[in-house]
Amino acid sequence: MEISEDSLFQPVKEIIRQSREKVFRIANSTLLLTYGQIGKLIVENDYLLLSSQDDKNICQQIPAVSPKRRRIKTNHRSGQNSF
């Protein structure tokens, strides 16, 4: 019984093709999971960063009123109140 090159080559070629497909599927799944985890971290940290920045912005928008400025100053000449 004689084995031709083609009859041996085709099954080997098919085994390699199937193995490559399997490797690509595993690599793609792993990359998807990895990018998903990275995206989740970015979103969580972005939320924390934005929350922190919002707190800072609110503090900047509400100026601290010094005790001296809390008292209403009266302009003695005109009788008008100034803040």
Residue pairs with C-beta under 8 A, 6 or more apart in sequence:
69 83
72 81
72 82
72 83
73 81
73 82
73 83
74 80
74 81
74 82
75 81
75 82
